[in-house]
Amino acid sequence: MDIGVLKESAHQEKRVAVTPNVISKICKLGHNIMVERGLGEDANFIDSEYLDAGAVIADPSNIWSCDVILKINKPTTDELEKIKEN
């Protein structure tokens, strides 16, 4: 299963839906994880930590095509339009 994690679009939101530690656990279960570049910057996680944990840094347009999208806040109307059908 492809799992995507996007940066939060809410103003001043610093939390991330998944930390590098959790990424490594999900990858061990056989899932593919794509994260948006700079995902954890505001939460003091750098891209290399996500890469070392097994994630792939991807463009947001590719992440929206994942089977599962992880976010803290509910998607905006614009974001809902990007979710793939089914």
Beta strands, then each sheet from edge to edge (+ up, - down):
strand 1: 2-5
strand 2: 32-36
strand 3: 56-58
strand 4: 68-70
sheet 1: 3+ 2+ 1+ 4+
end
